[in-house]
Amino acid sequence: MTKLVLTAICEHSGDRQRECERALNDEFDALTRAAEGAGWSWEEIALALMELVEQYVVATGTHNVAPAPITPSKSKTLH
């Protein structure tokens, strides 16, 4: 697994969200490629990732954070 590093530039720029996405991108691509290679559909992968994100938010107690602009439907379907 690649070591993720928060750059000093990011710490002062106020654009931590974009830097976090950049830092996670390679690992995310590798994870989704591995899941596709194992035979999972993109829909199954997306739903699994949404569930894992939800579990992460609950587990870390970040429910006080402002909601993201786009939220998945409660039915957990991709249509």
N, CA, C and O atoms as a Maestro MAE file, in Angstrom:
{
 s_m_m2io_version
 :::
 2.0.0
}

f_m_ct {
 s_m_title
 :::
 protein
 m_atom[316] {
  # First column is atom index #
  i_m_mmod_type
  r_m_x_coord
  r_m_y_coord
  r_m_z_coord
  i_m_residue_number
  s_m_chain_name
  s_m_pdb_residue_name
  s_m_pdb_atom_name
  i_m_atomic_number
  :::
  1 25 0.841 -1.181 0.000 1 A "MET " " N  " 7
  2 3 0.000 0.000 0.000 1 A "MET " " CA " 6
  3 2 0.879 1.234 0.000 1 A "MET " " C  " 6
  4 15 1.876 1.290 0.720 1 A "MET " " O  " 8
  5 25 0.521 2.212 -0.793 2 A "THR " " N  " 7
  6 3 1.258 3.451 -0.901 2 A "THR " " CA " 6
  7 2 1.105 4.275 0.367 2 A "THR " " C  " 6
  8 15 0.024 4.330 0.955 2 A "THR " " O  " 8
  9 25 2.193 4.915 0.787 3 A "LYS " " N  " 7
  10 3 2.118 5.797 1.940 3 A "LYS " " CA " 6
  11 2 1.449 7.099 1.519 3 A "LYS " " C  " 6
  12 15 1.869 7.727 0.548 3 A "LYS " " O  " 8
  13 25 0.415 7.506 2.240 4 A "LEU " " N  " 7
  14 3 -0.307 8.738 1.946 4 A "LEU " " CA " 6
  15 2 0.274 9.856 2.788 4 A "LEU " " C  " 6
  16 15 0.426 9.715 4.001 4 A "LEU " " O  " 8
  17 25 0.598 10.970 2.142 5 A "VAL " " N  " 7
  18 3 1.246 12.080 2.824 5 A "VAL " " CA " 6
  19 2 0.474 13.375 2.570 5 A "VAL " " C  " 6
  20 15 0.113 13.684 1.434 5 A "VAL " " O  " 8
  21 25 0.230 14.115 3.630 6 A "LEU " " N  " 7
  22 3 -0.380 15.435 3.524 6 A "LEU " " CA " 6
  23 2 0.749 16.430 3.293 6 A "LEU " " C  " 6
  24 15 1.628 16.574 4.143 6 A "LEU " " O  " 8
  25 25 0.736 17.111 2.165 7 A "THR " " N  " 7
  26 3 1.824 18.029 1.854 7 A "THR " " CA " 6
  27 2 1.686 19.329 2.638 7 A "THR " " C  " 6
  28 15 0.582 19.744 2.990 7 A "THR " " O  " 8
  29 25 2.810 19.955 2.901 8 A "ALA " " N  " 7
  30 3 2.809 21.231 3.626 8 A "ALA " " CA " 6
  31 2 2.057 22.286 2.835 8 A "ALA " " C  " 6
  32 15 1.398 23.148 3.417 8 A "ALA " " O  " 8
  33 25 2.149 22.225 1.512 9 A "ILE " " N  " 7
  34 3 1.435 23.187 0.670 9 A "ILE " " CA " 6
  35 2 -0.063 23.088 0.935 9 A "ILE " " C  " 6
  36 15 -0.752 24.100 1.065 9 A "ILE " " O  " 8
  37 25 -0.550 21.872 1.012 10 A "CYS " " N  " 7
  38 3 -1.975 21.654 1.238 10 A "CYS " " CA " 6
  39 2 -2.400 22.183 2.599 10 A "CYS " " C  " 6
  40 15 -3.480 22.757 2.738 10 A "CYS " " O  " 8
  41 25 -1.564 21.994 3.588 11 A "GLU " " N  " 7
  42 3 -1.924 22.431 4.933 11 A "GLU " " CA " 6
  43 2 -2.176 23.933 4.990 11 A "GLU " " C  " 6
  44 15 -2.963 24.399 5.814 11 A "GLU " " O  " 8
  45 25 -1.525 24.682 4.133 12 A "HIS " " N  " 7
  46 3 -1.661 26.132 4.159 12 A "HIS " " CA " 6
  47 2 -2.594 26.650 3.077 12 A "HIS " " C  " 6
  48 15 -3.014 27.805 3.131 12 A "HIS " " O  " 8
  49 25 -2.922 25.830 2.110 13 A "SER " " N  " 7
  50 3 -3.725 26.314 0.989 13 A "SER " " CA " 6
  51 2 -5.215 26.308 1.283 13 A "SER " " C  " 6
  52 15 -5.974 26.997 0.601 13 A "SER " " O  " 8
  53 25 -5.648 25.559 2.264 14 A "GLY " " N  " 7
  54 3 -7.065 25.464 2.549 14 A "GLY " " CA " 6
  55 2 -7.798 24.504 1.625 14 A "GLY " " C  " 6
  56 15 -9.023 24.405 1.692 14 A "GLY " " O  " 8
  57 25 -7.074 23.795 0.765 15 A "ASP " " N  " 7
  58 3 -7.712 22.882 -0.176 15 A "ASP " " CA " 6
  59 2 -7.431 21.441 0.218 15 A "ASP " " C  " 6
  60 15 -6.993 20.632 -0.600 15 A "ASP " " O  " 8
  61 25 -7.681 21.139 1.450 16 A "ARG " " N  " 7
  62 3 -7.382 19.802 1.975 16 A "ARG " " CA " 6
  63 2 -8.209 18.716 1.307 16 A "ARG " " C  " 6
  64 15 -7.713 17.609 1.096 16 A "ARG " " O  " 8
  65 25 -9.461 19.010 0.968 17 A "GLN " " N  " 7
  66 3 -10.324 18.005 0.353 17 A "GLN " " CA " 6
  67 2 -9.744 17.520 -0.967 17 A "GLN " " C  " 6
  68 15 -9.656 16.315 -1.202 17 A "GLN " " O  " 8
  69 25 -9.348 18.452 -1.832 18 A "ARG " " N  " 7
  70 3 -8.769 18.077 -3.126 18 A "ARG " " CA " 6
  71 2 -7.466 17.307 -2.934 18 A "ARG " " C  " 6
  72 15 -7.218 16.337 -3.650 18 A "ARG " " O  " 8
  73 25 -6.641 17.713 -1.999 19 A "GLU " " N  " 7
  74 3 -5.380 17.022 -1.737 19 A "GLU " " CA " 6
  75 2 -5.643 15.614 -1.220 19 A "GLU " " C  " 6
  76 15 -4.943 14.674 -1.598 19 A "GLU " " O  " 8
  77 25 -6.635 15.462 -0.369 20 A "CYS " " N  " 7
  78 3 -6.992 14.140 0.142 20 A "CYS " " CA " 6
  79 2 -7.435 13.238 -1.009 20 A "CYS " " C  " 6
  80 15 -7.014 12.084 -1.090 20 A "CYS " " O  " 8
  81 25 -8.277 13.753 -1.893 21 A "GLU " " N  " 7
  82 3 -8.722 12.974 -3.049 21 A "GLU " " CA " 6
  83 2 -7.540 12.573 -3.924 21 A "GLU " " C  " 6
  84 15 -7.475 11.433 -4.385 21 A "GLU " " O  " 8
  85 25 -6.615 13.481 -4.158 22 A "ARG " " N  " 7
  86 3 -5.434 13.185 -4.961 22 A "ARG " " CA " 6
  87 2 -4.598 12.076 -4.310 22 A "ARG " " C  " 6
  88 15 -4.116 11.167 -4.985 22 A "ARG " " O  " 8
  89 25 -4.438 12.170 -3.001 23 A "ALA " " N  " 7
  90 3 -3.640 11.192 -2.285 23 A "ALA " " CA " 6
  91 2 -4.267 9.799 -2.307 23 A "ALA " " C  " 6
  92 15 -3.555 8.796 -2.346 23 A "ALA " " O  " 8
  93 25 -5.594 9.739 -2.281 24 A "LEU " " N  " 7
  94 3 -6.292 8.453 -2.262 24 A "LEU " " CA " 6
  95 2 -6.534 7.869 -3.652 24 A "LEU " " C  " 6
  96 15 -6.851 6.686 -3.775 24 A "LEU " " O  " 8
  97 25 -6.391 8.670 -4.684 25 A "ASN " " N  " 7
  98 3 -6.779 8.267 -6.034 25 A "ASN " " CA " 6
  99 2 -6.093 6.990 -6.528 25 A "ASN " " C  " 6
  100 15 -6.769 6.098 -7.041 25 A "ASN " " O  " 8
  101 25 -4.789 6.884 -6.387 26 A "ASP " " N  " 7
  102 3 -4.081 5.699 -6.887 26 A "ASP " " CA " 6
  103 2 -4.546 4.428 -6.178 26 A "ASP " " C  " 6
  104 15 -4.751 3.397 -6.818 26 A "ASP " " O  " 8
  105 25 -4.711 4.502 -4.869 27 A "GLU " " N  " 7
  106 3 -5.174 3.340 -4.113 27 A "GLU " " CA " 6
  107 2 -6.610 2.985 -4.484 27 A "GLU " " C  " 6
  108 15 -6.960 1.809 -4.573 27 A "GLU " " O  " 8
  109 25 -7.437 4.003 -4.699 28 A "PHE " " N  " 7
  110 3 -8.820 3.781 -5.112 28 A "PHE " " CA " 6
  111 2 -8.852 3.079 -6.466 28 A "PHE " " C  " 6
  112 15 -9.594 2.113 -6.648 28 A "PHE " " O  " 8
  113 25 -8.051 3.559 -7.414 29 A "ASP " " N  " 7
  114 3 -7.991 2.927 -8.739 29 A "ASP " " CA " 6
  115 2 -7.548 1.473 -8.631 29 A "ASP " " C  " 6
  116 15 -8.120 0.598 -9.281 29 A "ASP " " O  " 8
  117 25 -6.535 1.213 -7.816 30 A "ALA " " N  " 7
  118 3 -6.050 -0.156 -7.643 30 A "ALA " " CA " 6
  119 2 -7.125 -1.044 -7.020 30 A "ALA " " C  " 6
  120 15 -7.299 -2.190 -7.433 30 A "ALA " " O  " 8
  121 25 -7.841 -0.522 -6.036 31 A "LEU " " N  " 7
  122 3 -8.896 -1.277 -5.371 31 A "LEU " " CA " 6
  123 2 -10.023 -1.624 -6.338 31 A "LEU " " C  " 6
  124 15 -10.479 -2.766 -6.385 31 A "LEU " " O  " 8
  125 25 -10.470 -0.633 -7.109 32 A "THR " " N  " 7
  126 3 -11.566 -0.891 -8.033 32 A "THR " " CA " 6
  127 2 -11.138 -1.814 -9.171 32 A "THR " " C  " 6
  128 15 -11.934 -2.639 -9.621 32 A "THR " " O  " 8
  129 25 -9.901 -1.694 -9.643 33 A "ARG " " N  " 7
  130 3 -9.401 -2.622 -10.675 33 A "ARG " " CA " 6
  131 2 -9.345 -4.044 -10.135 33 A "ARG " " C  " 6
  132 15 -9.691 -4.993 -10.839 33 A "ARG " " O  " 8
  133 25 -8.912 -4.194 -8.895 34 A "ALA " " N  " 7
  134 3 -8.843 -5.532 -8.286 34 A "ALA " " CA " 6
  135 2 -10.242 -6.121 -8.148 34 A "ALA " " C  " 6
  136 15 -10.447 -7.306 -8.409 34 A "ALA " " O  " 8
  137 25 -11.198 -5.301 -7.740 35 A "ALA " " N  " 7
  138 3 -12.575 -5.781 -7.595 35 A "ALA " " CA " 6
  139 2 -13.159 -6.162 -8.956 35 A "ALA " " C  " 6
  140 15 -13.830 -7.187 -9.077 35 A "ALA " " O  " 8
  141 25 -12.910 -5.346 -9.972 36 A "GLU " " N  " 7
  142 3 -13.376 -5.678 -11.322 36 A "GLU " " CA " 6
  143 2 -12.722 -6.964 -11.816 36 A "GLU " " C  " 6
  144 15 -13.374 -7.800 -12.441 36 A "GLU " " O  " 8
  145 25 -11.437 -7.116 -11.533 37 A "GLY " " N  " 7
  146 3 -10.705 -8.319 -11.928 37 A "GLY " " CA " 6
  147 2 -11.229 -9.569 -11.245 37 A "GLY " " C  " 6
  148 15 -11.107 -10.674 -11.775 37 A "GLY " " O  " 8
  149 25 -11.810 -9.395 -10.076 38 A "ALA " " N  " 7
  150 3 -12.386 -10.525 -9.347 38 A "ALA " " CA " 6
  151 2 -13.788 -10.853 -9.835 38 A "ALA " " C  " 6
  152 15 -14.396 -11.829 -9.394 38 A "ALA " " O  " 8
  153 25 -14.303 -10.025 -10.758 39 A "GLY " " N  " 7
  154 3 -15.598 -10.317 -11.344 39 A "GLY " " CA " 6
  155 2 -16.765 -9.496 -10.845 39 A "GLY " " C  " 6
  156 15 -17.898 -9.722 -11.271 39 A "GLY " " O  " 8
  157 25 -16.522 -8.545 -9.950 40 A "TRP " " N  " 7
  158 3 -17.604 -7.702 -9.456 40 A "TRP " " CA " 6
  159 2 -17.956 -6.663 -10.503 40 A "TRP " " C  " 6
  160 15 -17.069 -6.155 -11.189 40 A "TRP " " O  " 8
  161 25 -19.244 -6.336 -10.641 41 A "SER " " N  " 7
  162 3 -19.676 -5.298 -11.576 41 A "SER " " CA " 6
  163 2 -19.403 -3.927 -10.964 41 A "SER " " C  " 6
  164 15 -19.205 -3.805 -9.755 41 A "SER " " O  " 8
  165 25 -19.394 -2.888 -11.817 42 A "TRP " " N  " 7
  166 3 -19.167 -1.548 -11.289 42 A "TRP " " CA " 6
  167 2 -20.275 -1.152 -10.322 42 A "TRP " " C  " 6
  168 15 -20.033 -0.410 -9.371 42 A "TRP " " O  " 8
  169 25 -21.496 -1.646 -10.560 43 A "GLU " " N  " 7
  170 3 -22.596 -1.329 -9.663 43 A "GLU " " CA " 6
  171 2 -22.383 -1.952 -8.282 43 A "GLU " " C  " 6
  172 15 -22.607 -1.310 -7.256 43 A "GLU " " O  " 8
  173 25 -21.951 -3.207 -8.275 44 A "GLU " " N  " 7
  174 3 -21.685 -3.891 -6.997 44 A "GLU " " CA " 6
  175 2 -20.547 -3.213 -6.249 44 A "GLU " " C  " 6
  176 15 -20.601 -3.055 -5.029 44 A "GLU " " O  " 8
  177 25 -19.523 -2.817 -6.984 45 A "ILE " " N  " 7
  178 3 -18.380 -2.139 -6.368 45 A "ILE " " CA " 6
  179 2 -18.812 -0.800 -5.775 45 A "ILE " " C  " 6
  180 15 -18.457 -0.472 -4.642 45 A "ILE " " O  " 8
  181 25 -19.579 -0.031 -6.545 46 A "ALA " " N  " 7
  182 3 -20.030 1.284 -6.072 46 A "ALA " " CA " 6
  183 2 -20.892 1.161 -4.823 46 A "ALA " " C  " 6
  184 15 -20.721 1.923 -3.872 46 A "ALA " " O  " 8
  185 25 -21.811 0.209 -4.821 47 A "LEU " " N  " 7
  186 3 -22.675 0.021 -3.643 47 A "LEU " " CA " 6
  187 2 -21.867 -0.420 -2.431 47 A "LEU " " C  " 6
  188 15 -22.116 0.042 -1.317 47 A "LEU " " O  " 8
  189 25 -20.904 -1.311 -2.639 48 A "ALA " " N  " 7
  190 3 -20.060 -1.758 -1.530 48 A "ALA " " CA " 6
  191 2 -19.250 -0.596 -0.967 48 A "ALA " " C  " 6
  192 15 -19.124 -0.455 0.249 48 A "ALA " " O  " 8
  193 25 -18.702 0.234 -1.849 49 A "LEU " " N  " 7
  194 3 -17.925 1.390 -1.393 49 A "LEU " " CA " 6
  195 2 -18.791 2.392 -0.637 49 A "LEU " " C  " 6
  196 15 -18.358 2.958 0.367 49 A "LEU " " O  " 8
  197 25 -20.013 2.609 -1.119 50 A "MET " " N  " 7
  198 3 -20.923 3.516 -0.404 50 A "MET " " CA " 6
  199 2 -21.228 2.980 0.991 50 A "MET " " C  " 6
  200 15 -21.265 3.746 1.954 50 A "MET " " O  " 8
  201 25 -21.442 1.690 1.105 51 A "GLU " " N  " 7
  202 3 -21.716 1.085 2.408 51 A "GLU " " CA " 6
  203 2 -20.508 1.230 3.332 51 A "GLU " " C  " 6
  204 15 -20.656 1.552 4.511 51 A "GLU " " O  " 8
  205 25 -19.318 0.993 2.794 52 A "LEU " " N  " 7
  206 3 -18.102 1.124 3.599 52 A "LEU " " CA " 6
  207 2 -17.882 2.567 4.061 52 A "LEU " " C  " 6
  208 15 -17.455 2.799 5.192 52 A "LEU " " O  " 8
  209 25 -18.170 3.520 3.202 53 A "VAL " " N  " 7
  210 3 -18.050 4.930 3.583 53 A "VAL " " CA " 6
  211 2 -19.030 5.252 4.710 53 A "VAL " " C  " 6
  212 15 -18.682 5.925 5.680 53 A "VAL " " O  " 8
  213 25 -20.250 4.762 4.565 54 A "GLU " " N  " 7
  214 3 -21.250 4.999 5.614 54 A "GLU " " CA " 6
  215 2 -20.786 4.408 6.948 54 A "GLU " " C  " 6
  216 15 -20.910 5.052 7.990 54 A "GLU " " O  " 8
  217 25 -20.259 3.196 6.914 55 A "GLN " " N  " 7
  218 3 -19.755 2.565 8.134 55 A "GLN " " CA " 6
  219 2 -18.588 3.358 8.712 55 A "GLN " " C  " 6
  220 15 -18.475 3.494 9.930 55 A "GLN " " O  " 8
  221 25 -17.721 3.879 7.850 56 A "TYR " " N  " 7
  222 3 -16.587 4.681 8.308 56 A "TYR " " CA " 6
  223 2 -17.060 5.952 9.012 56 A "TYR " " C  " 6
  224 15 -16.546 6.309 10.072 56 A "TYR " " O  " 8
  225 25 -18.034 6.624 8.422 57 A "VAL " " N  " 7
  226 3 -18.559 7.854 9.012 57 A "VAL " " CA " 6
  227 2 -19.162 7.568 10.384 57 A "VAL " " C  " 6
  228 15 -18.910 8.304 11.338 57 A "VAL " " O  " 8
  229 25 -19.948 6.517 10.485 58 A "VAL " " N  " 7
  230 3 -20.573 6.161 11.765 58 A "VAL " " CA " 6
  231 2 -19.502 5.777 12.784 58 A "VAL " " C  " 6
  232 15 -19.554 6.215 13.933 58 A "VAL " " O  " 8
  233 25 -18.542 4.969 12.374 59 A "ALA " " N  " 7
  234 3 -17.513 4.483 13.294 59 A "ALA " " CA " 6
  235 2 -16.597 5.593 13.799 59 A "ALA " " C  " 6
  236 15 -16.121 5.532 14.933 59 A "ALA " " O  " 8
  237 25 -16.350 6.594 12.982 60 A "THR " " N  " 7
  238 3 -15.448 7.665 13.400 60 A "THR " " CA " 6
  239 2 -16.168 8.800 14.106 60 A "THR " " C  " 6
  240 15 -15.541 9.755 14.564 60 A "THR " " O  " 8
  241 25 -17.484 8.693 14.193 61 A "GLY " " N  " 7
  242 3 -18.236 9.715 14.910 61 A "GLY " " CA " 6
  243 2 -18.276 11.042 14.195 61 A "GLY " " C  " 6
  244 15 -18.424 12.088 14.828 61 A "GLY " " O  " 8
  245 25 -18.145 11.011 12.878 62 A "THR " " N  " 7
  246 3 -18.129 12.261 12.121 62 A "THR " " CA " 6
  247 2 -19.517 12.650 11.658 62 A "THR " " C  " 6
  248 15 -19.657 13.379 10.676 62 A "THR " " O  " 8
  249 25 -20.547 12.179 12.344 63 A "HIS " " N  " 7
  250 3 -21.909 12.517 11.953 63 A "HIS " " CA " 6
  251 2 -22.208 14.000 12.135 63 A "HIS " " C  " 6
  252 15 -23.239 14.475 11.659 63 A "HIS " " O  " 8
  253 25 -21.338 14.740 12.810 64 A "ASN " " N  " 7
  254 3 -21.539 16.177 12.983 64 A "ASN " " CA " 6
  255 2 -21.017 16.982 11.801 64 A "ASN " " C  " 6
  256 15 -21.205 18.197 11.743 64 A "ASN " " O  " 8
  257 25 -20.362 16.308 10.857 65 A "VAL " " N  " 7
  258 3 -19.817 16.979 9.681 65 A "VAL " " CA " 6
  259 2 -20.962 17.327 8.743 65 A "VAL " " C  " 6
  260 15 -21.919 16.563 8.618 65 A "VAL " " O  " 8
  261 25 -20.870 18.469 8.087 66 A "ALA " " N  " 7
  262 3 -21.907 18.874 7.126 66 A "ALA " " CA " 6
  263 2 -22.040 17.812 6.043 66 A "ALA " " C  " 6
  264 15 -21.033 17.282 5.576 66 A "ALA " " O  " 8
  265 25 -23.265 17.494 5.635 67 A "PRO " " N  " 7
  266 3 -23.453 16.464 4.619 67 A "PRO " " CA " 6
  267 2 -22.857 16.865 3.278 67 A "PRO " " C  " 6
  268 15 -22.771 18.047 2.945 67 A "PRO " " O  " 8
  269 25 -22.447 15.857 2.516 68 A "ALA " " N  " 7
  270 3 -21.914 16.093 1.180 68 A "ALA " " CA " 6
  271 2 -23.032 16.599 0.283 68 A "ALA " " C  " 6
  272 15 -24.203 16.320 0.544 68 A "ALA " " O  " 8
  273 25 -22.700 17.331 -0.761 69 A "PRO " " N  " 7
  274 3 -23.724 17.852 -1.655 69 A "PRO " " CA " 6
  275 2 -24.567 16.765 -2.313 69 A "PRO " " C  " 6
  276 15 -25.748 16.979 -2.587 69 A "PRO " " O  " 8
  277 25 -23.977 15.611 -2.568 70 A "ILE " " N  " 7
  278 3 -24.703 14.512 -3.196 70 A "ILE " " CA " 6
  279 2 -24.756 13.367 -2.200 70 A "ILE " " C  " 6
  280 15 -23.719 12.921 -1.709 70 A "ILE " " O  " 8
  281 25 -25.949 12.890 -1.900 71 A "THR " " N  " 7
  282 3 -26.098 11.774 -0.982 71 A "THR " " CA " 6
  283 2 -26.761 10.615 -1.695 71 A "THR " " C  " 6
  284 15 -27.674 10.823 -2.494 71 A "THR " " O  " 8
  285 25 -26.313 9.380 -1.417 72 A "PRO " " N  " 7
  286 3 -26.929 8.228 -2.066 72 A "PRO " " CA " 6
  287 2 -28.372 8.053 -1.608 72 A "PRO " " C  " 6
  288 15 -28.735 8.456 -0.502 72 A "PRO " " O  " 8
  289 25 -29.183 7.455 -2.456 73 A "SER " " N  " 7
  290 3 -30.575 7.206 -2.080 73 A "SER " " CA " 6
  291 2 -30.635 6.175 -0.969 73 A "SER " " C  " 6
  292 15 -29.730 5.352 -0.830 73 A "SER " " O  " 8
  293 25 -31.683 6.215 -0.190 74 A "LYS " " N  " 7
  294 3 -31.837 5.271 0.912 74 A "LYS " " CA " 6
  295 2 -32.040 3.849 0.422 74 A "LYS " " C  " 6
  296 15 -31.825 2.897 1.172 74 A "LYS " " O  " 8
  297 25 -32.455 3.692 -0.844 75 A "SER " " N  " 7
  298 3 -32.699 2.355 -1.370 75 A "SER " " CA " 6
  299 2 -31.414 1.652 -1.778 75 A "SER " " C  " 6
  300 15 -31.432 0.459 -2.081 75 A "SER " " O  " 8
  301 25 -30.294 2.379 -1.790 76 A "LYS " " N  " 7
  302 3 -29.003 1.821 -2.159 76 A "LYS " " CA " 6
  303 2 -29.005 1.222 -3.551 76 A "LYS " " C  " 6
  304 15 -28.366 0.198 -3.792 76 A "LYS " " O  " 8
  305 25 -29.719 1.853 -4.463 77 A "THR " " N  " 7
  306 3 -29.702 1.425 -5.851 77 A "THR " " CA " 6
  307 2 -29.047 2.492 -6.696 77 A "THR " " C  " 6
  308 15 -28.980 3.653 -6.292 77 A "THR " " O  " 8
  309 25 -28.565 2.113 -7.860 78 A "LEU " " N  " 7
  310 3 -27.875 3.054 -8.728 78 A "LEU " " CA " 6
  311 2 -28.682 3.335 -9.986 78 A "LEU " " C  " 6
  312 15 -28.246 3.000 -11.088 78 A "LEU " " O  " 8
  313 25 -29.814 3.924 -9.843 79 A "HIS " " N  " 7
  314 3 -30.610 4.307 -11.012 79 A "HIS " " CA " 6
  315 2 -31.167 5.679 -10.859 79 A "HIS " " C  " 6
  316 15 -31.864 6.165 -11.750 79 A "HIS " " O  " 8
  :::
 }
 m_bond[315] {
  # First column is bond index #
  i_m_from
  i_m_to
  i_m_order
  :::
  1 1 2 1
  2 2 3 1
  3 3 4 2
  4 3 5 1
  5 5 6 1
  6 6 7 1
  7 7 8 2
  8 7 9 1
  9 9 10 1
  10 10 11 1
  11 11 12 2
  12 11 13 1
  13 13 14 1
  14 14 15 1
  15 15 16 2
  16 15 17 1
  17 17 18 1
  18 18 19 1
  19 19 20 2
  20 19 21 1
  21 21 22 1
  22 22 23 1
  23 23 24 2
  24 23 25 1
  25 25 26 1
  26 26 27 1
  27 27 28 2
  28 27 29 1
  29 29 30 1
  30 30 31 1
  31 31 32 2
  32 31 33 1
  33 33 34 1
  34 34 35 1
  35 35 36 2
  36 35 37 1
  37 37 38 1
  38 38 39 1
  39 39 40 2
  40 39 41 1
  41 41 42 1
  42 42 43 1
  43 43 44 2
  44 43 45 1
  45 45 46 1
  46 46 47 1
  47 47 48 2
  48 47 49 1
  49 49 50 1
  50 50 51 1
  51 51 52 2
  52 51 53 1
  53 53 54 1
  54 54 55 1
  55 55 56 2
  56 55 57 1
  57 57 58 1
  58 58 59 1
  59 59 60 2
  60 59 61 1
  61 61 62 1
  62 62 63 1
  63 63 64 2
  64 63 65 1
  65 65 66 1
  66 66 67 1
  67 67 68 2
  68 67 69 1
  69 69 70 1
  70 70 71 1
  71 71 72 2
  72 71 73 1
  73 73 74 1
  74 74 75 1
  75 75 76 2
  76 75 77 1
  77 77 78 1
  78 78 79 1
  79 79 80 2
  80 79 81 1
  81 81 82 1
  82 82 83 1
  83 83 84 2
  84 83 85 1
  85 85 86 1
  86 86 87 1
  87 87 88 2
  88 87 89 1
  89 89 90 1
  90 90 91 1
  91 91 92 2
  92 91 93 1
  93 93 94 1
  94 94 95 1
  95 95 96 2
  96 95 97 1
  97 97 98 1
  98 98 99 1
  99 99 100 2
  100 99 101 1
  101 101 102 1
  102 102 103 1
  103 103 104 2
  104 103 105 1
  105 105 106 1
  106 106 107 1
  107 107 108 2
  108 107 109 1
  109 109 110 1
  110 110 111 1
  111 111 112 2
  112 111 113 1
  113 113 114 1
  114 114 115 1
  115 115 116 2
  116 115 117 1
  117 117 118 1
  118 118 119 1
  119 119 120 2
  120 119 121 1
  121 121 122 1
  122 122 123 1
  123 123 124 2
  124 123 125 1
  125 125 126 1
  126 126 127 1
  127 127 128 2
  128 127 129 1
  129 129 130 1
  130 130 131 1
  131 131 132 2
  132 131 133 1
  133 133 134 1
  134 134 135 1
  135 135 136 2
  136 135 137 1
  137 137 138 1
  138 138 139 1
  139 139 140 2
  140 139 141 1
  141 141 142 1
  142 142 143 1
  143 143 144 2
  144 143 145 1
  145 145 146 1
  146 146 147 1
  147 147 148 2
  148 147 149 1
  149 149 150 1
  150 150 151 1
  151 151 152 2
  152 151 153 1
  153 153 154 1
  154 154 155 1
  155 155 156 2
  156 155 157 1
  157 157 158 1
  158 158 159 1
  159 159 160 2
  160 159 161 1
  161 161 162 1
  162 162 163 1
  163 163 164 2
  164 163 165 1
  165 165 166 1
  166 166 167 1
  167 167 168 2
  168 167 169 1
  169 169 170 1
  170 170 171 1
  171 171 172 2
  172 171 173 1
  173 173 174 1
  174 174 175 1
  175 175 176 2
  176 175 177 1
  177 177 178 1
  178 178 179 1
  179 179 180 2
  180 179 181 1
  181 181 182 1
  182 182 183 1
  183 183 184 2
  184 183 185 1
  185 185 186 1
  186 186 187 1
  187 187 188 2
  188 187 189 1
  189 189 190 1
  190 190 191 1
  191 191 192 2
  192 191 193 1
  193 193 194 1
  194 194 195 1
  195 195 196 2
  196 195 197 1
  197 197 198 1
  198 198 199 1
  199 199 200 2
  200 199 201 1
  201 201 202 1
  202 202 203 1
  203 203 204 2
  204 203 205 1
  205 205 206 1
  206 206 207 1
  207 207 208 2
  208 207 209 1
  209 209 210 1
  210 210 211 1
  211 211 212 2
  212 211 213 1
  213 213 214 1
  214 214 215 1
  215 215 216 2
  216 215 217 1
  217 217 218 1
  218 218 219 1
  219 219 220 2
  220 219 221 1
  221 221 222 1
  222 222 223 1
  223 223 224 2
  224 223 225 1
  225 225 226 1
  226 226 227 1
  227 227 228 2
  228 227 229 1
  229 229 230 1
  230 230 231 1
  231 231 232 2
  232 231 233 1
  233 233 234 1
  234 234 235 1
  235 235 236 2
  236 235 237 1
  237 237 238 1
  238 238 239 1
  239 239 240 2
  240 239 241 1
  241 241 242 1
  242 242 243 1
  243 243 244 2
  244 243 245 1
  245 245 246 1
  246 246 247 1
  247 247 248 2
  248 247 249 1
  249 249 250 1
  250 250 251 1
  251 251 252 2
  252 251 253 1
  253 253 254 1
  254 254 255 1
  255 255 256 2
  256 255 257 1
  257 257 258 1
  258 258 259 1
  259 259 260 2
  260 259 261 1
  261 261 262 1
  262 262 263 1
  263 263 264 2
  264 263 265 1
  265 265 266 1
  266 266 267 1
  267 267 268 2
  268 267 269 1
  269 269 270 1
  270 270 271 1
  271 271 272 2
  272 271 273 1
  273 273 274 1
  274 274 275 1
  275 275 276 2
  276 275 277 1
  277 277 278 1
  278 278 279 1
  279 279 280 2
  280 279 281 1
  281 281 282 1
  282 282 283 1
  283 283 284 2
  284 283 285 1
  285 285 286 1
  286 286 287 1
  287 287 288 2
  288 287 289 1
  289 289 290 1
  290 290 291 1
  291 291 292 2
  292 291 293 1
  293 293 294 1
  294 294 295 1
  295 295 296 2
  296 295 297 1
  297 297 298 1
  298 298 299 1
  299 299 300 2
  300 299 301 1
  301 301 302 1
  302 302 303 1
  303 303 304 2
  304 303 305 1
  305 305 306 1
  306 306 307 1
  307 307 308 2
  308 307 309 1
  309 309 310 1
  310 310 311 1
  311 311 312 2
  312 311 313 1
  313 313 314 1
  314 314 315 1
  315 315 316 2
  :::
 }
}
